[in-house]
Amino acid sequence: MKKKMVVKVSMNGDKSRSKALKIAVGLSGVESAALKGDDKSQIEVTGDGVDAVKLTSLLRKRVGHAELVSVADASGDKKEEKDETKSEQPPNYIPYYYQAVPSYGYVENYGPSCSIL
């Protein structure tokens, strides 16, 4: 289940902002991370199976003071919109998939390759 969490971090400059974003993106399950707020002091992380406490503690250790502001489910409106677009296709529509066959270098003509034979 996708979660959206907001963490407020005390960041002084661009270097600490990029460091905090690298830490957030480095966790397993993170799909996106963005800066929020007027002074860009909040990081919004979206992902599946992301541990909010682990993220906050890593930011505290490596960047500075970090406070977990909110944790919520990602909005389900996007899924409903995708389902609606799928139903708009004609009923006889069959998607065509092309799968390339790898070339193994076989030769059709097996003529003599040696002039002595």
N, CA, C and O atoms as a Tinker XYZ file with bonds, in Angstrom:
   468  protein
     1  N      0.842000   -1.174000    0.000000    73     2
     2  CA     0.000000    0.000000    0.000000    64     1     3
     3  C      0.890000    1.241000    0.000000    63     2     4     5
     4  O      1.816000    1.357000    0.802000    81     3
     5  N      0.594000    2.158000   -0.905000    73     3     6
     6  CA     1.400000    3.365000   -1.023000    64     5     7
     7  C      1.118000    4.304000    0.133000    63     6     8     9
     8  O     -0.029000    4.507000    0.532000    81     7
     9  N      2.184000    4.865000    0.656000    73     7    10
    10  CA     2.084000    5.843000    1.740000    64     9    11
    11  C      2.734000    7.139000    1.291000    63    10    12    13
    12  O      3.696000    7.147000    0.524000    81    11
    13  N      2.178000    8.234000    1.795000    73    11    14
    14  CA     2.750000    9.558000    1.553000    64    13    15
    15  C      3.088000   10.141000    2.908000    63    14    16    17
    16  O      2.213000   10.295000    3.760000    81    15
    17  N      4.366000   10.468000    3.111000    73    15    18
    18  CA     4.783000   11.019000    4.395000    64    17    19
    19  C      5.530000   12.324000    4.191000    63    18    20    21
    20  O      6.221000   12.522000    3.192000    81    19
    21  N      5.373000   13.201000    5.162000    73    19    22
    22  CA     6.022000   14.511000    5.139000    64    21    23
    23  C      6.909000   14.604000    6.365000    63    22    24    25
    24  O      6.458000   14.383000    7.488000    81    23
    25  N      8.184000   14.935000    6.142000    73    23    26
    26  CA     9.165000   15.061000    7.220000    64    25    27
    27  C      9.739000   16.470000    7.162000    63    26    28    29
    28  O     10.194000   16.919000    6.110000    81    27
    29  N      9.715000   17.167000    8.298000    73    27    30
    30  CA    10.297000   18.508000    8.376000    64    29    31
    31  C     11.731000   18.369000    8.861000    63    30    32    33
    32  O     11.985000   17.785000    9.915000    81    31
    33  N     12.664000   18.906000    8.090000    73    31    34
    34  CA    14.090000   18.777000    8.385000    64    33    35
    35  C     14.705000   20.166000    8.418000    63    34    36    37
    36  O     14.388000   21.016000    7.586000    81    35
    37  N     15.583000   20.390000    9.382000    73    35    38
    38  CA    16.286000   21.677000    9.433000    64    37    39
    39  C     17.446000   21.629000    8.449000    63    38    40    41
    40  O     18.464000   20.983000    8.695000    81    39
    41  N     17.271000   22.327000    7.326000    73    39    42
    42  CA    18.276000   22.339000    6.262000    64    41    43
    43  C     18.706000   23.776000    6.030000    63    42    44    45
    44  O     17.867000   24.656000    5.838000    81    43
    45  N     20.014000   24.018000    6.046000    73    43    46
    46  CA    20.536000   25.370000    5.925000    64    45    47
    47  C     20.778000   25.805000    4.485000    63    46    48    49
    48  O     20.514000   26.956000    4.136000    81    47
    49  N     21.272000   24.911000    3.656000    73    47    50
    50  CA    21.617000   25.301000    2.300000    64    49    51
    51  C     21.259000   24.228000    1.294000    63    50    52    53
    52  O     20.616000   23.229000    1.615000    81    51
    53  N     21.698000   24.465000    0.057000    73    51    54
    54  CA    21.414000   23.526000   -1.015000    64    53    55
    55  C     22.115000   22.188000   -0.806000    63    54    56    57
    56  O     21.597000   21.140000   -1.193000    81    55
    57  N     23.292000   22.232000   -0.194000    73    55    58
    58  CA    24.047000   20.997000    0.028000    64    57    59
    59  C     23.292000   20.060000    0.980000    63    58    60    61
    60  O     23.208000   18.857000    0.730000    81    59
    61  N     22.752000   20.600000    2.051000    73    59    62
    62  CA    22.016000   19.768000    2.990000    64    61    63
    63  C     20.684000   19.299000    2.400000    63    62    64    65
    64  O     20.208000   18.212000    2.729000    81    63
    65  N     20.083000   20.116000    1.530000    73    63    66
    66  CA    18.845000   19.698000    0.857000    64    65    67
    67  C     19.108000   18.505000   -0.057000    63    66    68    69
    68  O     18.356000   17.531000   -0.039000    81    67
    69  N     20.160000   18.577000   -0.846000    73    67    70
    70  CA    20.465000   17.470000   -1.749000    64    69    71
    71  C     20.868000   16.224000   -0.969000    63    70    72    73
    72  O     20.554000   15.107000   -1.382000    81    71
    73  N     21.555000   16.403000    0.147000    73    71    74
    74  CA    21.932000   15.273000    0.990000    64    73    75
    75  C     20.695000   14.602000    1.576000    63    74    76    77
    76  O     20.618000   13.374000    1.620000    81    75
    77  N     19.729000   15.397000    2.025000    73    75    78
    78  CA    18.496000   14.848000    2.583000    64    77    79
    79  C     17.692000   14.114000    1.520000    63    78    80    81
    80  O     17.125000   13.058000    1.801000    81    79
    81  N     17.632000   14.647000    0.312000    73    79    82
    82  CA    16.916000   13.972000   -0.764000    64    81    83
    83  C     17.589000   12.663000   -1.143000    63    82    84    85
    84  O     16.907000   11.678000   -1.424000    81    83
    85  N     18.922000   12.638000   -1.156000    73    83    86
    86  CA    19.641000   11.397000   -1.456000    64    85    87
    87  C     19.352000   10.326000   -0.406000    63    86    88    89
    88  O     19.203000    9.150000   -0.740000    81    87
    89  N     19.275000   10.724000    0.839000    73    87    90
    90  CA    18.969000    9.781000    1.916000    64    89    91
    91  C     17.551000    9.239000    1.738000    63    90    92    93
    92  O     17.317000    8.040000    1.891000    81    91
    93  N     16.616000   10.116000    1.419000    73    91    94
    94  CA    15.220000    9.698000    1.261000    64    93    95
    95  C     15.056000    8.753000    0.078000    63    94    96    97
    96  O     14.348000    7.752000    0.180000    81    95
    97  N     15.693000    9.056000   -1.028000    73    95    98
    98  CA    15.562000    8.222000   -2.220000    64    97    99
    99  C     16.317000    6.905000   -2.050000    63    98   100   101
   100  O     15.986000    5.917000   -2.705000    81    99
   101  N     17.316000    6.881000   -1.188000    73    99   102
   102  CA    18.117000    5.680000   -0.996000    64   101   103
   103  C     17.407000    4.565000   -0.260000    63   102   104   105
   104  O     17.868000    3.425000   -0.308000    81   103
   105  N     16.310000    4.840000    0.417000    73   103   106
   106  CA    15.570000    3.803000    1.126000    64   105   107
   107  C     14.822000    2.913000    0.145000    63   106   108   109
   108  O     14.404000    3.360000   -0.923000    81   107
   109  N     14.659000    1.643000    0.521000    73   107   110
   110  CA    13.952000    0.724000   -0.363000    64   109   111
   111  C     12.456000    1.020000   -0.336000    63   110   112   113
   112  O     11.883000    1.287000    0.720000    81   111
   113  N     11.839000    0.968000   -1.505000    73   111   114
   114  CA    10.414000    1.200000   -1.630000    64   113   115
   115  C     10.026000    2.626000   -1.957000    63   114   116   117
   116  O      8.853000    2.892000   -2.217000    81   115
   117  N     10.964000    3.547000   -1.953000    73   115   118
   118  CA    10.653000    4.955000   -2.231000    64   117   119
   119  C     10.483000    5.137000   -3.738000    63   118   120   121
   120  O     11.348000    4.753000   -4.525000    81   119
   121  N      9.350000    5.729000   -4.124000    73   119   122
   122  CA     9.080000    5.994000   -5.533000    64   121   123
   123  C      9.376000    7.440000   -5.910000    63   122   124   125
   124  O      9.837000    7.713000   -7.018000    81   123
   125  N      9.110000    8.368000   -4.988000    73   123   126
   126  CA     9.400000    9.771000   -5.286000    64   125   127
   127  C      9.658000   10.536000   -3.998000    63   126   128   129
   128  O      9.150000   10.189000   -2.932000    81   127
   129  N     10.457000   11.582000   -4.128000    73   127   130
   130  CA    10.750000   12.466000   -3.002000    64   129   131
   131  C     10.819000   13.884000   -3.546000    63   130   132   133
   132  O     11.431000   14.135000   -4.584000    81   131
   133  N     10.184000   14.810000   -2.832000    73   131   134
   134  CA    10.148000   16.196000   -3.293000    64   133   135
   135  C     10.212000   17.137000   -2.102000    63   134   136   137
   136  O      9.824000   16.783000   -0.988000    81   135
   137  N     10.708000   18.345000   -2.355000    73   135   138
   138  CA    10.770000   19.376000   -1.331000    64   137   139
   139  C      9.460000   20.154000   -1.318000    63   138   140   141
   140  O      8.916000   20.480000   -2.373000    81   139
   141  N      8.962000   20.444000   -0.145000    73   139   142
   142  CA     7.714000   21.187000    0.015000    64   141   143
   143  C      7.916000   22.333000    0.977000    63   142   144   145
   144  O      8.966000   22.455000    1.607000    81   143
   145  N      6.908000   23.167000    1.083000    73   143   146
   146  CA     6.931000   24.266000    2.038000    64   145   147
   147  C      7.458000   25.544000    1.422000    63   146   148   149
   148  O      8.017000   25.552000    0.325000    81   147
   149  N      7.259000   26.636000    2.168000    73   147   150
   150  CA     7.702000   27.937000    1.689000    64   149   151
   151  C      9.217000   28.035000    1.626000    63   150   152   153
   152  O      9.768000   28.561000    0.660000    81   151
   153  N      9.887000   27.533000    2.647000    73   151   154
   154  CA    11.342000   27.606000    2.682000    64   153   155
   155  C     12.000000   26.285000    2.295000    63   154   156   157
   156  O     13.185000   26.087000    2.564000    81   155
   157  N     11.254000   25.380000    1.669000    73   155   158
   158  CA    11.758000   24.075000    1.207000    64   157   159
   159  C     12.365000   23.272000    2.348000    63   158   160   161
   160  O     13.392000   22.617000    2.173000    81   159
   161  N     11.736000   23.323000    3.509000    73   159   162
   162  CA    12.268000   22.613000    4.665000    64   161   163
   163  C     11.547000   21.297000    4.923000    63   162   164   165
   164  O     11.853000   20.612000    5.899000    81   163
   165  N     10.596000   20.930000    4.070000    73   163   166
   166  CA     9.868000   19.682000    4.237000    64   165   167
   167  C     10.133000   18.766000    3.048000    63   166   168   169
   168  O     10.222000   19.216000    1.905000    81   167
   169  N     10.257000   17.477000    3.338000    73   167   170
   170  CA    10.447000   16.480000    2.291000    64   169   171
   171  C      9.198000   15.610000    2.246000    63   170   172   173
   172  O      8.787000   15.046000    3.260000    81   171
   173  N      8.599000   15.505000    1.064000    73   171   174
   174  CA     7.435000   14.650000    0.872000    64   173   175
   175  C      7.902000   13.381000    0.158000    63   174   176   177
   176  O      8.405000   13.440000   -0.964000    81   175
   177  N      7.732000   12.240000    0.815000    73   175   178
   178  CA     8.192000   10.957000    0.289000    64   177   179
   179  C      6.979000   10.082000    0.016000    63   178   180   181
   180  O      6.106000    9.934000    0.871000    81   179
   181  N      6.927000    9.503000   -1.179000    73   179   182
   182  CA     5.854000    8.597000   -1.561000    64   181   183
   183  C      6.478000    7.262000   -1.925000    63   182   184   185
   184  O      7.467000    7.202000   -2.655000    81   183
   185  N      5.881000    6.183000   -1.403000    73   183   186
   186  CA     6.410000    4.874000   -1.728000    64   185   187
   187  C      5.612000    3.750000   -1.105000    63   186   188   189
   188  O      4.670000    3.976000   -0.345000    81   187
   189  N      6.003000    2.546000   -1.438000    73   187   190
   190  CA     5.324000    1.353000   -0.969000    64   189   191
   191  C      6.231000    0.627000    0.011000    63   190   192   193
   192  O      7.327000    0.203000   -0.356000    81   191
   193  N      5.791000    0.479000    1.243000    73   191   194
   194  CA     6.568000   -0.229000    2.250000    64   193   195
   195  C      7.716000    0.575000    2.834000    63   194   196   197
   196  O      8.695000   -0.006000    3.303000    81   195
   197  N      7.620000    1.877000    2.817000    73   195   198
   198  CA     8.667000    2.739000    3.364000    64   197   199
   199  C      8.432000    2.900000    4.868000    63   198   200   201
   200  O      7.315000    3.185000    5.300000    81   199
   201  N      9.487000    2.718000    5.656000    73   199   202
   202  CA     9.394000    2.874000    7.098000    64   201   203
   203  C      9.644000    4.335000    7.457000    63   202   204   205
   204  O     10.749000    4.844000    7.274000    81   203
   205  N      8.613000    5.007000    7.967000    73   203   206
   206  CA     8.703000    6.434000    8.281000    64   205   207
   207  C      9.662000    6.695000    9.428000    63   206   208   209
   208  O     10.372000    7.701000    9.428000    81   207
   209  N      9.690000    5.807000   10.398000    73   207   210
   210  CA    10.576000    6.000000   11.556000    64   209   211
   211  C     12.037000    5.854000   11.134000    63   210   212   213
   212  O     12.898000    6.609000   11.587000    81   211
   213  N     12.310000    4.886000   10.269000    73   211   214
   214  CA    13.686000    4.685000    9.790000    64   213   215
   215  C     14.147000    5.889000    8.971000    63   214   216   217
   216  O     15.288000    6.333000    9.098000    81   215
   217  N     13.256000    6.413000    8.135000    73   215   218
   218  CA    13.587000    7.597000    7.346000    64   217   219
   219  C     13.906000    8.785000    8.245000    63   218   220   221
   220  O     14.889000    9.491000    8.022000    81   219
   221  N     13.074000    9.005000    9.264000    73   219   222
   222  CA    13.281000   10.132000   10.164000    64   221   223
   223  C     14.574000    9.985000   10.959000    63   222   224   225
   224  O     15.304000   10.958000   11.143000    81   223
   225  N     14.857000    8.779000   11.427000    73   223   226
   226  CA    16.087000    8.592000   12.207000    64   225   227
   227  C     17.334000    8.743000   11.342000    63   226   228   229
   228  O     18.341000    9.269000   11.816000    81   227
   229  N     17.293000    8.293000   10.076000    73   227   230
   230  CA    18.435000    8.495000    9.186000    64   229   231
   231  C     18.664000    9.974000    8.906000    63   230   232   233
   232  O     19.806000   10.432000    8.863000    81   231
   233  N     17.585000   10.718000    8.717000    73   231   234
   234  CA    17.721000   12.162000    8.482000    64   233   235
   235  C     18.265000   12.869000    9.719000    63   234   236   237
   236  O     19.038000   13.819000    9.596000    81   235
   237  N     17.869000   12.416000   10.908000    73   235   238
   238  CA    18.400000   13.019000   12.142000    64   237   239
   239  C     19.892000   12.762000   12.284000    63   238   240   241
   240  O     20.643000   13.652000   12.685000    81   239
   241  N     20.324000   11.551000   11.958000    73   239   242
   242  CA    21.738000   11.206000   12.114000    64   241   243
   243  C     22.620000   11.947000   11.121000    63   242   244   245
   244  O     23.710000   12.396000   11.475000    81   243
   245  N     22.160000   12.080000    9.883000    73   243   246
   246  CA    23.043000   12.568000    8.827000    64   245   247
   247  C     22.860000   14.034000    8.451000    63   246   248   249
   248  O     23.786000   14.655000    7.931000    81   247
   249  N     21.669000   14.601000    8.709000    73   247   250
   250  CA    21.425000   15.985000    8.284000    64   249   251
   251  C     21.273000   16.915000    9.467000    63   250   252   253
   252  O     21.968000   17.927000    9.554000    81   251
   253  N     20.375000   16.589000   10.378000    73   251   254
   254  CA    20.112000   17.468000   11.509000    64   253   255
   255  C     18.764000   17.130000   12.110000    63   254   256   257
   256  O     18.280000   16.006000   11.981000    81   255
   257  N     18.169000   18.090000   12.755000    73   255   258
   258  CA    16.878000   17.878000   13.400000    64   257   259
   259  C     15.817000   17.526000   12.358000    63   258   260   261
   260  O     15.659000   18.230000   11.361000    81   259
   261  N     15.086000   16.420000   12.599000    73   259   262
   262  CA    14.020000   15.991000   11.693000    64   261   263
   263  C     12.790000   15.645000   12.505000    63   262   264   265
   264  O     12.883000   15.036000   13.570000    81   263
   265  N     11.637000   16.039000   11.990000    73   263   266
   266  CA    10.369000   15.810000   12.679000    64   265   267
   267  C      9.375000   15.233000   11.681000    63   266   268   269
   268  O      9.175000   15.793000   10.603000    81   267
   269  N      8.753000   14.115000   12.037000    73   267   270
   270  CA     7.751000   13.487000   11.198000    64   269   271
   271  C      6.440000   14.255000   11.327000    63   270   272   273
   272  O      5.833000   14.273000   12.398000    81   271
   273  N      6.001000   14.887000   10.242000    73   271   274
   274  CA     4.817000   15.731000   10.278000    64   273   275
   275  C      3.552000   14.914000   10.050000    63   274   276   277
   276  O      2.609000   15.009000   10.835000    81   275
   277  N      3.518000   14.108000    8.981000    73   275   278
   278  CA     2.321000   13.327000    8.697000    64   277   279
   279  C      2.653000   12.078000    7.894000    63   278   280   281
   280  O      3.625000   12.039000    7.138000    81   279
   281  N      1.815000   11.054000    8.079000    73   279   282
   282  CA     1.877000    9.822000    7.297000    64   281   283
   283  C      0.447000    9.500000    6.894000    63   282   284   285
   284  O     -0.435000    9.390000    7.746000    81   283
   285  N      0.216000    9.348000    5.585000    73   283   286
   286  CA    -1.133000    9.072000    5.091000    64   285   287
   287  C     -1.053000    8.163000    3.874000    63   286   288   289
   288  O      0.001000    8.024000    3.253000    81   287
   289  N     -2.187000    7.546000    3.543000    73   287   290
   290  CA    -2.262000    6.751000    2.330000    64   289   291
   291  C     -2.228000    7.678000    1.127000    63   290   292   293
   292  O     -2.751000    8.791000    1.167000    81   291
   293  N     -1.597000    7.197000    0.046000    73   291   294
   294  CA    -1.602000    7.978000   -1.186000    64   293   295
   295  C     -3.022000    7.979000   -1.735000    63   294   296   297
   296  O     -3.752000    7.003000   -1.564000    81   295
   297  N     -3.419000    9.058000   -2.389000    73   295   298
   298  CA    -4.801000    9.193000   -2.853000    64   297   299
   299  C     -5.136000    8.121000   -3.877000    63   298   300   301
   300  O     -4.325000    7.809000   -4.749000    81   299
   301  N     -6.316000    7.567000   -3.772000    73   299   302
   302  CA    -6.767000    6.516000   -4.677000    64   301   303
   303  C     -7.473000    7.041000   -5.907000    63   302   304   305
   304  O     -7.949000    6.248000   -6.719000    81   303
   305  N     -7.559000    8.367000   -6.075000    73   303   306
   306  CA    -8.251000    8.944000   -7.228000    64   305   307
   307  C     -7.544000    8.596000   -8.533000    63   306   308   309
   308  O     -8.194000    8.429000   -9.565000    81   307
   309  N     -6.253000    8.488000   -8.497000    73   307   310
   310  CA    -5.501000    8.183000   -9.710000    64   309   311
   311  C     -5.848000    6.794000  -10.224000    63   310   312   313
   312  O     -5.930000    6.599000  -11.437000    81   311
   313  N     -6.052000    5.830000   -9.346000    73   311   314
   314  CA    -6.390000    4.476000   -9.764000    64   313   315
   315  C     -7.750000    4.446000  -10.444000    63   314   316   317
   316  O     -7.935000    3.745000  -11.439000    81   315
   317  N     -8.699000    5.203000   -9.912000    73   315   318
   318  CA   -10.026000    5.237000  -10.506000    64   317   319
   319  C     -9.980000    5.850000  -11.902000    63   318   320   321
   320  O    -10.680000    5.383000  -12.800000    81   319
   321  N     -9.179000    6.874000  -12.097000    73   319   322
   322  CA    -9.061000    7.494000  -13.411000    64   321   323
   323  C     -8.456000    6.520000  -14.407000    63   322   324   325
   324  O     -8.881000    6.489000  -15.562000    81   323
   325  N     -7.487000    5.733000  -13.999000    73   323   326
   326  CA    -6.876000    4.761000  -14.891000    64   325   327
   327  C     -7.890000    3.698000  -15.298000    63   326   328   329
   328  O     -7.902000    3.275000  -16.454000    81   327
   329  N     -8.737000    3.259000  -14.376000    73   327   330
   330  CA    -9.749000    2.267000  -14.695000    64   329   331
   331  C    -10.742000    2.810000  -15.710000    63   330   332   333
   332  O    -11.192000    2.073000  -16.587000    81   331
   333  N    -11.090000    4.087000  -15.607000    73   331   334
   334  CA   -12.017000    4.694000  -16.546000    64   333   335
   335  C    -11.430000    4.765000  -17.941000    63   334   336   337
   336  O    -12.147000    4.553000  -18.919000    81   335
   337  N    -10.143000    5.059000  -18.056000    73   335   338
   338  CA    -9.532000    5.141000  -19.375000    64   337   339
   339  C     -9.448000    3.765000  -20.018000    63   338   340   341
   340  O     -9.526000    3.664000  -21.242000    81   339
   341  N     -9.293000    2.725000  -19.251000    73   339   342
   342  CA    -9.251000    1.381000  -19.814000    64   341   343
   343  C    -10.604000    0.972000  -20.362000    63   342   344   345
   344  O    -10.668000    0.261000  -21.364000    81   343
   345  N    -11.679000    1.398000  -19.736000    73   343   346
   346  CA   -13.008000    1.014000  -20.185000    64   345   347
   347  C    -13.423000    1.770000  -21.450000    63   346   348   349
   348  O    -14.397000    1.375000  -22.091000    81   347
   349  N    -12.726000    2.835000  -21.830000    73   347   350
   350  CA   -13.058000    3.600000  -23.021000    64   349   351
   351  C    -12.593000    2.929000  -24.298000    63   350   352   353
   352  O    -12.992000    3.357000  -25.381000    81   351
   353  N    -11.772000    1.900000  -24.222000    73   351   354
   354  CA   -11.283000    1.213000  -25.404000    64   353   355
   355  C    -12.410000    0.399000  -26.025000    63   354   356   357
   356  O    -13.301000   -0.057000  -25.309000    81   355
   357  N    -12.391000    0.204000  -27.348000    73   355   358
   358  CA   -13.428000   -0.592000  -27.991000    64   357   359
   359  C    -13.396000   -2.033000  -27.474000    63   358   360   361
   360  O    -12.337000   -2.522000  -27.082000    81   359
   361  N    -14.551000   -2.721000  -27.468000    73   359   362
   362  CA   -14.588000   -4.070000  -26.910000    64   361   363
   363  C    -13.790000   -5.081000  -27.722000    63   362   364   365
   364  O    -13.365000   -6.098000  -27.174000    81   363
   365  N    -13.573000   -4.834000  -29.010000    73   363   366
   366  CA   -12.834000   -5.783000  -29.843000    64   365   367
   367  C    -11.346000   -5.459000  -29.906000    63   366   368   369
   368  O    -10.613000   -6.054000  -30.695000    81   367
   369  N    -10.912000   -4.547000  -29.101000    73   367   370
   370  CA    -9.516000   -4.108000  -29.132000    64   369   371
   371  C     -8.612000   -5.183000  -28.535000    63   370   372   373
   372  O     -8.788000   -5.580000  -27.383000    81   371
   373  N     -7.651000   -5.647000  -29.315000    73   371   374
   374  CA    -6.657000   -6.607000  -28.845000    64   373   375
   375  C     -5.302000   -5.935000  -28.999000    63   374   376   377
   376  O     -4.896000   -5.603000  -30.113000    81   375
   377  N     -4.605000   -5.732000  -27.897000    73   375   378
   378  CA    -3.304000   -5.066000  -28.011000    64   377   379
   379  C     -2.307000   -5.946000  -28.753000    63   378   380   381
   380  O     -2.271000   -7.162000  -28.562000    81   379
   381  N     -1.507000   -5.322000  -29.594000    73   379   382
   382  CA    -0.497000   -6.032000  -30.367000    64   381   383
   383  C      0.852000   -5.816000  -29.704000    63   382   384   385
   384  O      1.281000   -4.679000  -29.508000    81   383
   385  N      1.509000   -6.891000  -29.364000    73   383   386
   386  CA     2.815000   -6.817000  -28.736000    64   385   387
   387  C      3.845000   -7.399000  -29.687000    63   386   388   389
   388  O      3.645000   -8.472000  -30.256000    81   387
   389  N      4.925000   -6.698000  -29.850000    73   387   390
   390  CA     6.014000   -7.163000  -30.687000    64   389   391
   391  C      7.167000   -7.566000  -29.795000    63   390   392   393
   392  O      7.627000   -6.790000  -28.957000    81   391
   393  N      7.621000   -8.781000  -29.984000    73   391   394
   394  CA     8.771000   -9.252000  -29.225000    64   393   395
   395  C      9.848000   -9.642000  -30.213000    63   394   396   397
   396  O      9.661000  -10.544000  -31.030000    81   395
   397  N     10.964000   -8.968000  -30.134000    73   395   398
   398  CA    12.055000   -9.226000  -31.050000    64   397   399
   399  C     12.718000  -10.554000  -30.711000    63   398   400   401
   400  O     12.951000  -10.864000  -29.543000    81   399
   401  N     13.020000  -11.335000  -31.748000    73   399   402
   402  CA    13.692000  -12.614000  -31.567000    64   401   403
   403  C     15.182000  -12.363000  -31.707000    63   402   404   405
   404  O     15.619000  -11.775000  -32.695000    81   403
   405  N     15.964000  -12.799000  -30.737000    73   403   406
   406  CA    17.400000  -12.542000  -30.822000    64   405   407
   407  C     18.042000  -13.327000  -31.958000    63   406   408   409
   408  O     17.671000  -14.469000  -32.226000    81   407
   409  N     18.983000  -12.718000  -32.603000    73   407   410
   410  CA    19.698000  -13.358000  -33.696000    64   409   411
   411  C     20.850000  -14.171000  -33.124000    63   410   412   413
   412  O     21.676000  -13.658000  -32.369000    81   411
   413  N     20.891000  -15.440000  -33.490000    73   411   414
   414  CA    21.938000  -16.313000  -32.977000    64   413   415
   415  C     23.065000  -16.510000  -33.977000    63   414   416   417
   416  O     24.014000  -17.241000  -33.692000    81   415
   417  N     22.986000  -15.889000  -35.120000    73   415   418
   418  CA    24.075000  -15.953000  -36.077000    64   417   419
   419  C     24.070000  -17.211000  -36.918000    63   418   420   421
   420  O     25.103000  -17.553000  -37.494000    81   419
   421  N     22.949000  -17.918000  -37.016000    73   419   422
   422  CA    22.887000  -19.106000  -37.852000    64   421   423
   423  C     22.817000  -18.700000  -39.310000    63   422   424   425
   424  O     22.224000  -17.680000  -39.659000    81   423
   425  N     23.423000  -19.503000  -40.143000    73   423   426
   426  CA    23.468000  -19.220000  -41.573000    64   425   427
   427  C     22.506000  -20.168000  -42.272000    63   426   428   429
   428  O     22.481000  -21.359000  -41.962000    81   427
   429  N     21.714000  -19.657000  -43.211000    73   427   430
   430  CA    20.741000  -20.475000  -43.936000    64   429   431
   431  C     21.441000  -21.450000  -44.879000    63   430   432   433
   432  O     21.106000  -22.634000  -44.912000    81   431
   433  N     22.389000  -20.964000  -45.628000    73   431   434
   434  CA    23.089000  -21.812000  -46.597000    64   433   435
   435  C     24.331000  -22.390000  -45.941000    63   434   436   437
   436  O     25.183000  -21.659000  -45.434000    81   435
   437  N     24.419000  -23.699000  -45.959000    73   435   438
   438  CA    25.565000  -24.358000  -45.351000    64   437   439
   439  C     26.530000  -24.816000  -46.434000    63   438   440   441
   440  O     26.979000  -25.963000  -46.420000    81   439
   441  N     26.844000  -23.959000  -47.342000    73   439   442
   442  CA    27.760000  -24.283000  -48.430000    64   441   443
   443  C     29.154000  -24.518000  -47.893000    63   442   444   445
   444  O     29.443000  -24.211000  -46.736000    81   443
   445  N     30.019000  -25.066000  -48.736000    73   443   446
   446  CA    31.393000  -25.345000  -48.281000    64   445   447
   447  C     32.117000  -24.054000  -47.928000    63   446   448   449
   448  O     32.211000  -23.133000  -48.739000    81   447
   449  N     32.616000  -24.008000  -46.726000    73   447   450
   450  CA    33.350000  -22.844000  -46.305000    64   449   451
   451  C     34.828000  -22.985000  -46.550000    63   450   452   453
   452  O     35.580000  -22.015000  -46.454000    81   451
   453  N     35.252000  -24.211000  -46.871000    73   451   454
   454  CA    36.668000  -24.446000  -47.130000    64   453   455
   455  C     36.814000  -24.897000  -48.571000    63   454   456   457
   456  O     36.106000  -25.804000  -49.008000    81   455
   457  N     37.709000  -24.290000  -49.305000    73   455   458
   458  CA    37.858000  -24.626000  -50.712000    64   457   459
   459  C     38.590000  -25.960000  -50.902000    63   458   460   461
   460  O     38.549000  -26.517000  -51.999000    81   459
   461  N     39.246000  -26.478000  -49.887000    73   459   462
   462  CA    39.973000  -27.745000  -50.025000    64   461   463
   463  C     39.000000  -28.926000  -50.035000    63   462   464   465
   464  O     39.247000  -29.903000  -50.742000    81   463
   465  N     37.943000  -28.871000  -49.301000    73   463   466
   466  CA    36.995000  -29.977000  -49.247000    64   465   467
   467  C     36.121000  -29.949000  -50.413000    63   466   468
   468  O     35.248000  -30.806000  -50.551000    81   467
